[in-house]
Each structure stands twice: as C-alpha cells, then as structure tokens.
Amino acid sequence: MLPFKVVCWNCGKEARRDEWRWQDDCGGAFDIILDLQSRKFTELIDAKEENIRRYAQFLPVEGLLSVHQGWTPIVKKKISGVEVNFKLEYLSLGGSFKDRGAYVSVAKAKELGATGIIVDSSGNAGISFSLMALLSGIAIDVFVPKHAPEGKKNLLRLLQANVHEIDGDRMEVNREAIKAEREGLVYVGHWWNPYFIEGEKTMAYEAYEQIGGVDYVVVPVGSGTILLGLYKGYQELVELQALNKVPEIIAVQACGYSEICKELGARKECVTKSKLADGIAITNPPRREQIVEAVKRTNGHGIIVDDEEIKEPLVELRKLGFIVEPTSATAYAALEQSIKEGFIKPKSKVLLPLTGSGLKLVDELIEIKECLKM
C-alpha cells in the first residue's frame, strides 16, 4: 500500500488516518491523496489478480475480501463513426458500479474497528454495501426512500440488511441516515465517503489496461462518485506517466435534478422531474463543487435529458444485448446528443459505463416497453 493522506477538499486540513471520518469540522468532504512520486503504474499492479486486488497498492486499505470484484468486461461498438466502449459495470457482483466503492469502504470500516455500517441509498448503493457487509460479517442499516423500486428493497432484505423506509426525497433519506450514526456503527454513505471514490477510480485503471486511453467519458451524475472516481483514476494514470491527459468528461443529469449540468452551461426546458432515472435523483450532492471543477478541468460539458429521451436509448441498449436500468440509458442518450451536436468528434474513442442492472427493475422495464409499444 502506497503512503497516503486524508485531506479536506474544502480547507486543505489533513485528518487522522486511524479513525473513520466522513466530514471535516469545516463541513467539507475528505479526499485521499496518494504519494505517487517517481512511481510507475505497471510496476505497482499485481498482474496475477484480475479483480480490484490487482490495484491493492493504490488502495488505502488492508484486508480486501478475496472475492471477484471488478475487472468488468468492455464491449466495443461503432456508433455514428465513433468507437464506443461500453464498460459493463452492471455485471458486477451486486449489479452496479457501486460495488467497487462499497468493497473498499467496508474493508476500511472493518479495519478501523466498526461493528456495523449505516448507508443511505436509492437502492444500488444499499445493495452493494449490504452484500459486502454480509461477506465481511458486519451489520448494516440501509435508509431508502419509501418510493424506491420494490425489487431493490426486497433484495436488500434478502441480503440481511435492516431496511428503513423514509417518506421523503433522497435528501431527506440522507439526513435520516446521518442522524442514526452512533457508537460502533459508522456512516459510510457514498456522497461523502472518500474511500468509496478510491474504489471507483479502479474503473479507470481497468479501462486503461483493457483499451488504452480514451478521448471522452460519458457518465451519469447523481452524487457524482463515479465521475469523481474516474477523474481521479485518470489523473493518477497521468501522474504515473501511463497516459498523457485525462479524457474530456461529459456529465449527464436528468430533468429536475440537473443543477450541476446547468452550472456547466447546459440548457434544457424541463416540464416535469424525471421518474425513470431514480439512481441519479439527487438535487444537491455535497461534492457538487468538486464535480463541476473536474468537468471543467477536462474541458468537458454537461447534458440534461428527460424521460422521453431516456426510453428509446434504453430499448436500443437492450437490442445491443445490455439489460440495464434506466439510469444507464441517460448516458447513452447523452452520447447520441453529444455526437449529433458535435461535442464528440468523429473517429474519437469513448468510454461509457453501463452503471446498473435492469434485472432489479423488471416490472418498470416492462412498463416502459408497453408505453413504447415495442
């Protein structure tokens, strides 16, 4: 494991590494800063492992579980003259990209002595954390919106999570989860948790080993952890001299939950809030400034999509062989718009993570199919 610091993004203060903290006294979120000076990427990976443990040297945690987490496949497709690399994150153990962050976070919480964890979720994060908690032998309390998909809530219970349904929006669920933190039980919610981002950055490492560098990354944004993880991973690859530059990041949000993209200059007349993209239905994530800064630093941009623009791409993805949830289709919708509007240039190379499995939302997918009469 490389030397690292835990630093507040807001004020720059360094925190102790031997206790679990998810927020600084100033109200800022923490980041993990690795000492990568004079290091080479290929010298630090464990080539025998084809999972996240391949990158154990880059992860600030001991005792990673011996399960096959990460190393999801990439499928290449040519779309409108652009090479699109679909990273199949929905094929991971818990069915979403959030498995990566949960895998690292639970290992760190256990390393620091936690007997149980608390998380807030619209479904996927709760499932990922519940699976990792079950495998690690620690308790978990998951706070979810009452209106969360029943399939996801049932899966949480199957994974032995204590499920708390909150009658309110995603921000209210977050507040209730934080209030429940007490001795022995630590709040590991991915909105704040710096170790979660450390897990997510491994997606960039994998993509680099699988397909080399890319010109663009198209990614849905709710709490922004997948975007920040990819940004951090690509930044570290540049620092390690594996790549020359970080790819341009295209941030995608749904109508009603699009303040970050508006701040990035995106404009769209939204009549109603999105009901399909429940995985990114977050109005004010705590790392909002970081997300905006990351996109701007890569010369990227934001795209806002509505539910009508999500439906057709969802069907198109299924015809390509990808059974994904509607949130994944927001990125595909944004890809098509970005190509059409000239943001993504012909003959360029794109990474597009397919973030969550549609098998958790079969009833909802059938409704969409019937609506489209397909």
N, C-alpha and C positions, 0 to 999 in steps of 0.2 A: 504494500500500500504506500502510495506516494505521500509525502508530507502535505498537510492541508490546514487551512484556516477557516473559521466560521465568521463571516463578516456581515454586518448590517449594510444592506444596499442603500439605505436612506442616509445614514450618518457616517458610515465607514468604520464604526467601532467594532473591534474584534471581541467575540464571545468565547466563553469556555467551551471546550470540546467534550468534557466528561459529564455533561448533563443535557437532558432533552429540553431544547427551547425552540419555539416556533415563531416568536415575535420579540423584537428588541424593545427596551424600555421606551425608546422614542416612537414606537409604533411601526417601525419598518420591518420588512421581511429580511431574513438571512439568506446569504449565498455561501456556497462552498468554493474556496479558491485553492486550487492545486498548485504545488510547486512543480512546474514543467520545464524549468530552466535546463537547457542543454540535454533534453531528452529526445528520444526517437520513438515514434508510435510502434513500429514493428519490433523494437527491442523489448517493449513492455507488455505486449499481448501474450496470452498463453494459447499458442496455436493448437494445443491438444483439445481445448474446450470449444464446442460450438454452441455456446449459450452465453449468458451475461457474465459468467465467471471467467470468460475469455479476457474480460477487461477489469479483472479484480484489482489490478494495480492502480487503476484510475478511479476506484470507488472508495469513499472514506468510511469503510465499514469492515468489520471482521465477521466471520461466521455466516457467510452466504449459504443458503439452503442448496443441497445437491439435488435440484430438480431442473428439468429442461425449461428454462425461462429465457425468452429472447430468441435471437437468430431466426426471425421470421423470414419467409421467402419473399422474393421480389419477382413480379411478373411484368415484362416489358410489352407495351403496346404502342403502335404508331397511330397517333390521332392528329389529324389535320397537319401532317408534316412535322409533328413534334414527338420526340421519344418520351413517353410517359412511363415511369417506373412505379408501379403500384406496390407499396410495401404492405404485406398482408398481416397487419397487427391484430386483426380480428381472429386470427388463427392461434393466438397465444393461449396459455392455459385457462385464463379466466375470461377470454373472449374480447379483450380490448387492450389498447396500448398502455392502459393504466397499470397493467400487471408489472411493467418494468419498475415504475416508481414505487409501487407497493412492495415489491420484492426487496428493494434496497431499504426502504423506510422501516419495514417490520424487523428486518435484521438489525438495523441500527437501534431501534427502540428496545429490542430484547437485549442487545449488547449493553445498553445503558441502564438495564435493570427494570424496565417496565413489565408489569404483570398483566397488563391489558391495554388496549388502544381504543380511541374514540375517533370516528370519522364521519363527516357529512358528505352526502352524495346524492346524485340524481339516479344512481343505480350502478353504473360501471365501476366507479372507484370503490364503492362499497363491496362489490363482488370481488374485485381484485384484492382488497385488503382482507376481506373475510377468508378468502382462500389461503392467503399467505399466513394469516393468523392461525387458521386451522392446522396448516402444515407445521407451524412453529410452536404449537401448543400453548398459545396465549388467548385470552378472552378478547372479544371485540363488541363494541356497541356502535351501531350504524344508524345515523339520523338521515331520514329521507323525506321528500315531500309526499304528502298523502296521495297526490295525483300521479306519482311515479308509476311506470308500467308494472302491472301485476306480475308479469313474468320475471322481472328483475327482483321484485320484493320476495317472490317465492323462492328464487334461487338463493337470496341472502339467508333466508331461514333454513334452507337445505344445507347451507354451509355453516350452520350453528351460530349465526350472528344474532345478537339481541337487537331487534329492529324497532326503531322509534319513528312512527309516522307523524310528521308535523303538518298541521293545517296552515300552510303559508307558502310563500315563494322560496326560491333557492337561497336568497339572502337570509330569510328567517330561519331556515334549516341550519345554516352556518352558525347563526347566533346561538341557537339552542344547543348545538353540539359543543361549542366552546364553553358554554355555561356548565356543561356536565363534567368538565375535566376535574379530577380530584386525585388525591394521593394514590400512587400506584398505577393509575390509568392516565395515559398521556394522549393529548390531542395530536393526531398525525395528519389532519386534513391537508389535501394536496394543494390547496390555494396558497398556503403559507410555507409548507414543509420544504426546506432546501434539499433534503435527501431524496425526495421524490423527483426533483429535477435531475439529480445525479443519475437516477435510474433511466430517465427519459433520454438523456444525452447518448446512451448506448445505441439508440436507433441510428444516429448519425454515424457512429463508428461502424456499425454493421453495413449500412448503406455504402459507405466508402469502400469497405472491403469487397462488397458484392458487385458494385457498378462503377466505382471511382467517384470523381466529383460530379456535381450537377450544377446547372445554371439557376434553377428555381426550385423552391419548395413551396407547395400549396398545402395549407394546414388550417383546420377549423380552430376557432378560438372561443373558449368559454372562460375558464380560469387562466388559460394561457400556458399551462405547464408543458404541453407537447411542443408548442412554439419555442418557449424558452429553453427546453431541453435540447431541441435540435440546434438552436442558435449556439448554445454553449458547446455542444459536441463538435459542431463545425468550427467554432472559434478555437477550440483546443487542438483540432486537427491542423489548423493553420499554424498555431503556435508550435506544434510538434513537427512542422515542415512537411506534413503529408499532403497538404493542399495549399494552393496559392491564395485562395479567397473563400469567404463564406458566401453561399448562394443567396440570391435575392429571395426574400420571404414574402409570400402572398398570404395575408391573414384573411380568414373568411369568418363572417358572423351572420347570424340570421336576424330577420326583421324583429324589432322590439328589444334586441339585445346587442346593439351594434355601435355603442359609444366609442369603442376603440377604433373601429374602422372609420367612423365619422371623423375622429381626431386625425386619422391618416389621410383624410381628404375624400373618402368615399361618399357618394351622394345617391340616395335612393328614396323614392316616395313609398313608404310602407303604410298600408291601410290597417293591417292587423298584426299582432305579435305571432311569431312562428309557434306552431304547436308540434310540428314534426321534429325539429332539432332540439329535443329536450336535453341532450347531452351538453349543449353549449348555451343553455338558457340562464345566463349569469349577467346581471346588469352592471355590477361594479366590482370586478375582481381586485384584490389587494395589490397585485403586481402589475396593475394597469400601466403605470409609467414605464416600467421595465419593458413591457411588451411593445409599447409604442416606440421606445428607443431602439429596441432590437430590430424592428422592421425598418425604421428609418436608416439605421446604420448599414443595412444591406441594400439600400435604395429600393426597397420593396414597396408594397402598397396594400390597401385593404379592398375587399369586395363584400358587399351585402347582398344576401339572397333571401327571397321569400319562399313560402311553402309551395307555391305553384312551380317555382324554378327548381325545387328540390325533387319533386315527384318523378319527372321524366328521367333525370340522371340516375335516380335510384333504380328505376327499371332497366336503364341501359347498363348499369353496373351488374345487375343480375344476369343480363344477357351475355356479359363478358365472363360470367362464372363466379361473381363475387356476391355472396349473400351477406349484405351489410345492413347496418341500421341507417336511418335517415340522416343522422349527423355526418356519417361518412360521405353521403351524397352531396352535402354542401360544398365540400372541397372539389368534387367532380364538376358541379355546376359552376363554381368559380374558375376552374381550369378552362372550361369551354368559353366563358365570358372573357377571360384574360387573353386567350388565343384570338378570339374574334375582335377584341378591342386593341390588339397589338401590344399588350403588355408582355406577353410571352412570344418571343420571336421564332420564326420558322427554323427548323433543324436544331432547335435547342433541346436540352435534356432536363426533365422534370422529375422530382421525387414527390409522390403523392401517397401519404399514409392512409390506408383504409382502417379507420380507428376502432370500430366496434362491430360485433357480430349481430346479424339480423335474426339469428335463431332465438334470441331472447325476446324478440318483438314480433313473433309470427302473426298474431292477431292484427296488430297495427299495419303490418305489411300487406296483409290480405285486404284490409280496408282501403289502402291506397290503390292497390291493384284494381279493385272493383270500381273505385272512383274514376280511374283512368279507362275502364272498360277494356282491359288488356288481359 
